Amino acid sequence: MLFPLIFLPKRDEKKHPFHVSTTEISYNAKGKTLEITCRIFTDDFENALSQRFKSKIDLYAKNKETEMSGFIKNYIETNLKIVVDGKMVKPNFLGFENDHEATNVYLEVEKLSSFKTLAANNGILYDLFDDQMNILHVEKNGARKSTKASFPEKKMSVTF
């Protein structure tokens, strides 16, 4: 007996049912720094980078780490803006690593005195999905605040 083709899985079937990235920001009072980690599904991130830079992207290839770092740094600088107490700050790109199905991107803002309000304009993967949601967690002096933005809204803010 032959089974109809409708039982075969679709080739372009999504690997995960939702599109979300998470940005964790911790204020290090002793070092006066913001420690930032963006966690993005690797397959989606590779697709966004490939589309943006018209290049073959492989975030797992160790021999292409320098080239991939350049693409990631440019993409994050374009799609994630951090504002502290009304002033834009420019995070330094520290690097990235793969963690199972996600890519962690590490950033840092140096020489930052304590703050009251932190805002983010986060359009990560908005160029790929119209159902993208970006979550922001901010930790300062043991207190943790969270917020989110769903496409097309990019602006998020927390106040301590």
PyMOL commands that set and color helices and strands:
alter all, ss='L'
color gray80, all
select helices_A, chain A and resi 5-7+42-53+62-79
alter helices_A, ss='H'
color red, helices_A
select strands_A, chain A and resi 20-28+33-41+80-84+87-89+92-99+102-109+117-122+133-140+143-150+155-159
alter strands_A, ss='S'
color yellow, strands_A
deselect
rebuild
show_as cartoon
